[in-house]
Amino acid sequence: MGSNVLVVMAHPDDEVLGCGGVIAKHSRDGDYVVVAILGQGKASRQNEEDLDSNNAEILALHKEAKRANEILGVRELLFHNFPDNLLDSIPLLEIVQYVEELKCKYRPDIVYTHHHADINIDHQQIFKAVITACRPIQGDQVPYIYSCEVPSATEWQAPLSGLSFQPNTFIDISDTLDIKKKALAAYCSELREYPHPRSIEAVDIISKRWGTTVGYRAVEPFVLIRNISKTVGDGLRFVLRPANKEDEVDILNWRNNQLARGMSDNHDVIGADIHALWYKNKLADPKCSIYLAVGDMDKKLGVIRFDIFDTNCSRVSINVAANCRGKGLGKELLKLGIGEYLRTNENVKNLEAMIKYENTISEYIFTQSGFSNRRDADIQGFFNLVYTRKDVLI
């Protein structure tokens, strides 16, 4: 399981224009992305004779939105019925309460929304609602909040102090720019001819122009509104890769760490020869998948292993290098590892972790990552926690 990502936008196509490339990256990385579009997307009409026509346009636009978000890999796409270009006529509290419902239901780690000074009044109201709904109450904080640029709404604001878009975060979308453009093309009714900012050609140019400012082929720019972290520096930056023969000694050292042995069903130190045979068999076993967390300068930080033991179920275990413990690495390793594993093992529906009763740290890490249904394990002194794969709901 990856991170929970919530994208809160005013209108259909705002999500693609503002952060479509990043949404595609989140989806590819196994994150659970929910897109909430709060406005109807078509100007509200007061004449009764226009009501049927307006409803038909909204339904057609929602169909386009569903197709666009399918292309981005979004798990859930939600529509609300706030009137288009009239959000300032609705009590802000009403919008805040709806966003709070989303926050409570999806428990996002990351939220993307509009820039506070877009010329579109709906964008401004959505920003205010998100910031209010995500106020950092103890025990209920959203760690990361970003505001994005929506072409034809952000850059057209007057260049006055406090109003202009001044990004401080740039995310490389060189590998997802084509997906973003494909998703935008699904919004047939919203596209404009170049040089309008909401044309595919303009979006391509804008992404590449921002890329030149930070030395990448294409990026999406953001204003980082909030970053709550329990760590300092870049110690937790890592990527996952499949384990190989060269990792044998590192994994042996982690397995033989005093704390690891103490929380195992066998406290004896593992001999090098026994480990070498075990590791060789694991690498060759098609039912076993092992990934290493590798940080800067190819530093090896930890390992996560999955073993299929039933038709649709795998057992998962993690081990973190001793000098990396206490920095939140275990939870991140578990999230990324599960996301990677489930992407490549579609038949696996459940994951199971076997934990020693006194291992409260592991219990916390796994429960925070979506594991539940605690029950006694077959081995005395241990219990099992289970994670069930989330279905794609679009």
Legacy VTK file of the C-alpha trace (Angstrom):
# vtk DataFile Version 3.0
C-alpha trace
ASCII
DATASET POLYDATA
POINTS 394 float
0.000 0.000 0.000
1.356 3.387 -0.992
0.354 6.809 0.259
-3.224 8.071 0.320
-3.511 11.026 -2.049
-6.487 13.406 -2.180
-6.881 15.875 -5.049
-9.537 18.540 -4.389
-10.473 20.664 -7.393
-13.265 22.987 -8.447
-13.995 21.811 -11.982
-13.492 18.823 -14.269
-10.127 19.119 -16.075
-8.549 21.201 -13.267
-7.016 18.000 -11.886
-5.354 17.162 -15.211
-4.216 20.705 -15.986
-2.821 21.274 -12.495
-1.290 17.962 -11.499
-2.147 15.288 -14.061
1.465 14.230 -14.468
1.957 13.887 -10.719
-1.323 11.977 -10.346
-0.080 9.509 -12.962
3.191 9.102 -11.017
1.307 8.461 -7.768
-0.870 5.852 -9.473
2.143 4.158 -11.038
3.858 4.031 -7.638
0.916 2.233 -6.039
-0.577 5.206 -4.187
-4.329 5.329 -3.614
-5.436 8.470 -5.458
-8.860 10.014 -4.921
-9.948 12.977 -7.052
-12.831 15.092 -5.768
-14.392 17.636 -8.132
-16.638 19.919 -6.131
-18.251 22.093 -8.814
-20.710 21.016 -11.493
-18.343 22.118 -14.238
-20.896 23.939 -16.371
-22.309 27.383 -15.695
-25.535 27.112 -13.737
-28.570 28.156 -15.740
-31.584 29.796 -14.171
-34.056 29.378 -17.045
-36.242 26.318 -16.603
-36.238 25.597 -20.332
-32.423 25.296 -20.236
-32.403 22.822 -17.350
-32.462 19.645 -19.431
-29.735 20.944 -21.724
-27.581 21.922 -18.756
-27.989 18.509 -17.109
-27.068 16.760 -20.356
-23.896 18.849 -20.640
-22.931 18.036 -17.052
-23.446 14.302 -17.598
-21.360 14.433 -20.772
-18.598 16.307 -18.942
-18.628 13.775 -16.105
-18.225 11.006 -18.668
-15.161 12.790 -20.046
-13.801 13.201 -16.531
-14.190 9.497 -15.802
-12.255 8.608 -18.933
-9.492 11.139 -18.165
-9.062 9.862 -14.621
-9.040 6.255 -15.749
-6.092 7.181 -17.963
-4.324 8.720 -14.937
-4.950 5.576 -12.861
-7.155 7.300 -10.284
-8.839 4.873 -7.873
-11.910 6.965 -7.020
-13.432 9.945 -8.805
-16.033 11.908 -6.828
-18.416 14.587 -8.062
-20.212 17.121 -5.894
-22.924 19.498 -7.072
-21.806 22.938 -5.940
-22.885 25.478 -8.604
-20.253 26.443 -11.153
-18.691 29.907 -10.713
-20.923 30.557 -7.715
-18.980 28.988 -4.846
-18.639 32.411 -3.226
-22.443 32.445 -2.867
-22.327 29.315 -0.687
-21.353 29.549 3.000
-17.685 28.565 3.167
-18.494 26.315 6.116
-20.617 24.125 3.849
-17.674 23.514 1.519
-15.316 23.004 4.474
-17.605 20.370 5.959
-17.631 18.403 2.710
-13.821 18.490 2.475
-13.637 17.413 6.132
-15.785 14.400 5.260
-13.321 13.500 2.513
-10.376 13.921 4.858
-11.945 11.724 7.548
-12.884 9.008 5.057
-9.662 8.798 3.055
-7.046 9.887 5.652
-4.792 11.499 3.030
-1.030 11.708 3.427
-0.897 14.252 0.593
-3.452 16.820 -0.607
-3.287 18.769 -3.869
-5.552 21.742 -4.485
-5.777 25.158 -6.154
-3.582 28.227 -5.736
-5.089 30.767 -3.374
-4.950 33.661 -5.862
-6.333 32.113 -9.060
-8.608 34.540 -10.898
-11.391 31.959 -10.824
-13.439 32.572 -7.663
-14.292 28.872 -7.317
-10.582 28.037 -7.124
-10.101 30.577 -4.337
-12.987 29.146 -2.321
-11.756 25.583 -2.725
-8.307 26.601 -1.481
-9.813 28.266 1.600
-11.982 25.230 2.290
-9.081 22.780 1.981
-6.804 24.779 4.262
-9.568 25.103 6.846
-10.617 21.452 6.671
-6.983 20.308 6.894
-6.008 22.529 9.816
-3.286 20.675 11.774
-5.147 19.418 14.834
-3.002 17.155 17.006
-3.324 13.552 15.895
-5.238 14.507 12.745
-2.671 16.292 10.580
-2.335 16.068 6.815
1.459 15.888 6.406
1.718 17.417 2.920
-0.419 20.027 1.179
0.411 21.479 -2.242
-1.281 24.103 -4.397
-0.891 23.881 -8.142
-1.036 26.031 -11.226
-4.116 25.672 -13.447
-3.451 27.257 -16.850
-5.899 30.070 -17.735
-6.679 30.635 -14.046
-3.327 31.017 -12.288
-1.034 32.829 -14.700
-3.693 35.402 -15.662
-3.737 36.889 -12.159
-2.296 40.397 -11.824
1.446 40.331 -10.948
0.948 41.876 -7.515
2.626 40.933 -4.262
0.995 37.896 -2.663
-1.074 37.079 -5.740
1.366 35.710 -8.297
2.153 32.001 -8.397
5.660 31.467 -7.010
6.348 27.722 -6.910
8.886 26.262 -4.511
8.427 22.595 -5.411
8.957 21.045 -8.841
8.095 17.421 -9.601
9.612 15.717 -12.622
6.901 14.452 -14.995
9.170 13.689 -17.947
7.950 10.091 -17.866
4.243 10.917 -17.407
3.790 14.024 -19.570
2.375 11.941 -22.425
-0.135 10.362 -20.019
-1.159 13.834 -18.860
-1.731 14.969 -22.433
-3.709 11.816 -23.233
-5.906 12.424 -20.184
-6.422 16.055 -21.192
-7.449 14.947 -24.677
-10.323 13.025 -23.061
-11.859 16.383 -22.112
-13.085 17.083 -25.629
-15.582 19.739 -24.550
-13.054 21.658 -22.459
-10.122 21.799 -24.877
-9.293 25.011 -26.716
-7.208 25.770 -29.778
-3.576 26.800 -29.367
-2.357 29.295 -28.161
-5.058 29.079 -25.490
-3.470 27.775 -22.232
-5.998 24.923 -22.110
-4.793 23.380 -25.349
-2.667 20.242 -25.465
0.118 22.123 -27.251
0.176 24.815 -24.562
0.197 22.291 -21.717
3.163 20.574 -23.336
5.009 23.893 -23.657
4.147 24.982 -20.096
5.417 21.709 -18.604
8.646 21.912 -20.568
9.131 25.607 -19.849
8.877 24.955 -16.103
11.268 22.052 -16.624
13.931 24.374 -18.029
13.870 26.393 -14.799
15.076 23.397 -12.777
17.000 21.367 -15.351
14.388 18.754 -16.271
12.606 17.967 -19.511
9.167 18.552 -18.000
7.867 19.317 -14.505
4.729 20.369 -12.710
5.240 23.291 -10.308
3.653 23.574 -6.863
3.604 25.809 -3.836
4.345 23.659 -0.794
1.790 24.768 1.786
2.698 22.253 4.483
5.380 19.659 5.149
5.158 17.869 8.499
8.025 15.439 9.020
9.463 13.572 11.985
12.847 13.356 10.290
15.593 15.793 9.366
17.481 15.890 6.092
17.418 13.386 3.259
18.003 10.209 5.272
14.720 8.592 4.207
14.980 9.074 0.478
15.209 5.668 -1.146
14.121 3.545 -4.067
13.170 -0.106 -4.189
14.941 -2.651 -6.344
14.831 -6.454 -6.491
17.360 -8.126 -4.221
20.295 -9.941 -5.817
23.236 -12.191 -4.871
25.378 -9.188 -3.859
22.908 -8.347 -1.061
23.442 -11.662 0.736
25.818 -10.395 3.433
23.827 -7.242 4.161
20.638 -9.228 4.675
22.488 -11.705 6.896
23.744 -8.849 9.080
20.237 -7.418 9.391
18.781 -10.830 10.233
21.430 -11.347 12.905
20.897 -7.981 14.557
20.226 -8.515 18.263
16.802 -6.865 18.142
15.782 -8.809 15.033
16.777 -12.120 16.604
14.933 -11.223 19.800
11.688 -10.661 17.910
12.071 -13.850 15.867
10.742 -17.330 16.702
14.363 -18.553 16.794
16.794 -16.418 18.810
19.935 -18.240 17.646
22.446 -16.409 15.469
22.197 -17.557 11.845
25.355 -19.081 10.392
26.731 -17.775 7.106
26.444 -21.132 5.328
22.872 -21.696 6.490
21.931 -18.188 5.425
23.643 -18.556 2.028
21.618 -21.679 1.224
18.379 -20.129 2.498
18.978 -16.939 0.501
19.874 -18.822 -2.682
16.632 -20.800 -2.420
14.591 -17.646 -1.763
15.993 -15.873 -4.825
15.148 -18.908 -6.962
11.668 -19.409 -5.494
8.928 -17.985 -7.818
6.678 -17.653 -4.779
9.134 -15.306 -3.040
9.776 -11.626 -3.828
12.505 -9.635 -2.066
13.069 -5.892 -2.463
15.860 -3.746 -1.072
15.517 -0.109 -0.009
18.505 1.753 -1.433
19.259 5.357 -0.498
21.723 7.991 -1.626
25.137 6.742 -2.770
23.604 3.237 -3.117
23.415 2.873 0.654
21.397 -0.213 1.597
18.762 0.697 4.194
16.469 -2.292 4.610
14.652 -5.217 3.048
11.048 -6.351 2.556
10.095 -9.916 1.639
6.847 -11.494 0.420
6.193 -15.255 0.467
3.070 -16.740 -1.112
1.759 -19.413 1.258
-1.824 -19.793 0.023
-3.650 -19.308 -3.270
-4.353 -15.603 -2.796
-2.303 -14.748 0.283
1.315 -13.778 0.956
3.234 -13.301 4.178
5.210 -10.069 4.452
8.211 -9.245 6.641
10.531 -6.252 6.864
13.960 -5.629 8.342
15.627 -2.235 8.624
19.341 -1.571 9.085
20.117 -0.815 12.733
21.377 2.722 12.010
18.165 3.564 10.139
15.699 2.612 12.850
13.552 5.189 14.569
13.386 7.401 11.447
10.103 6.232 9.961
11.801 4.082 7.336
9.906 0.912 8.254
6.511 2.423 7.487
7.683 3.916 4.179
9.393 0.669 3.190
6.205 -1.242 3.936
4.027 1.152 1.929
6.255 1.229 -1.140
6.979 -2.483 -0.976
3.320 -3.437 -0.827
2.504 -1.100 -3.696
5.228 -2.600 -5.871
4.370 -6.190 -4.935
0.630 -5.930 -5.535
1.189 -4.277 -8.907
3.132 -7.296 -10.118
1.096 -9.970 -8.299
-2.504 -9.304 -9.273
-3.767 -12.638 -7.911
-2.693 -11.818 -4.355
-5.685 -10.464 -2.438
-4.419 -10.542 1.156
-1.130 -9.956 2.936
-0.374 -11.384 6.357
2.232 -10.307 8.907
3.260 -12.502 11.852
4.381 -10.384 14.816
5.609 -11.219 18.294
3.262 -9.988 21.024
5.877 -7.766 22.671
6.951 -6.256 19.336
4.788 -3.154 19.718
6.848 -1.147 17.212
6.135 -3.585 14.377
2.488 -3.781 15.394
2.247 0.015 15.142
3.977 0.137 11.738
1.734 -2.524 10.230
-1.545 -1.203 11.672
-0.673 2.302 10.480
-0.188 0.817 7.018
-3.657 -0.709 6.823
-3.215 -4.096 8.530
-5.926 -5.234 10.959
-7.928 -8.299 12.097
-5.458 -9.295 14.815
-5.598 -12.972 15.745
-3.314 -15.594 17.291
-0.746 -17.163 14.973
0.092 -20.855 14.750
3.377 -20.190 16.564
2.970 -19.527 20.284
3.760 -15.963 21.328
2.910 -14.473 17.919
-0.167 -12.963 16.299
-1.174 -12.240 12.703
-2.344 -9.008 11.083
-4.003 -8.987 7.658
-4.053 -6.417 4.855
-6.700 -6.721 2.127
-6.057 -5.315 -1.333
-8.185 -2.269 -2.172
-10.277 -2.605 -5.308
-10.226 -0.140 -8.194
-13.518 1.697 -7.853
-13.824 3.896 -10.948
LINES 1 395
394 0 1 2 3 4 5 6 7 8 9 10 11 12 13 14 15 16 17 18 19 20 21 22 23 24 25 26 27 28 29 30 31 32 33 34 35 36 37 38 39 40 41 42 43 44 45 46 47 48 49 50 51 52 53 54 55 56 57 58 59 60 61 62 63 64 65 66 67 68 69 70 71 72 73 74 75 76 77 78 79 80 81 82 83 84 85 86 87 88 89 90 91 92 93 94 95 96 97 98 99 100 101 102 103 104 105 106 107 108 109 110 111 112 113 114 115 116 117 118 119 120 121 122 123 124 125 126 127 128 129 130 131 132 133 134 135 136 137 138 139 140 141 142 143 144 145 146 147 148 149 150 151 152 153 154 155 156 157 158 159 160 161 162 163 164 165 166 167 168 169 170 171 172 173 174 175 176 177 178 179 180 181 182 183 184 185 186 187 188 189 190 191 192 193 194 195 196 197 198 199 200 201 202 203 204 205 206 207 208 209 210 211 212 213 214 215 216 217 218 219 220 221 222 223 224 225 226 227 228 229 230 231 232 233 234 235 236 237 238 239 240 241 242 243 244 245 246 247 248 249 250 251 252 253 254 255 256 257 258 259 260 261 262 263 264 265 266 267 268 269 270 271 272 273 274 275 276 277 278 279 280 281 282 283 284 285 286 287 288 289 290 291 292 293 294 295 296 297 298 299 300 301 302 303 304 305 306 307 308 309 310 311 312 313 314 315 316 317 318 319 320 321 322 323 324 325 326 327 328 329 330 331 332 333 334 335 336 337 338 339 340 341 342 343 344 345 346 347 348 349 350 351 352 353 354 355 356 357 358 359 360 361 362 363 364 365 366 367 368 369 370 371 372 373 374 375 376 377 378 379 380 381 382 383 384 385 386 387 388 389 390 391 392 393
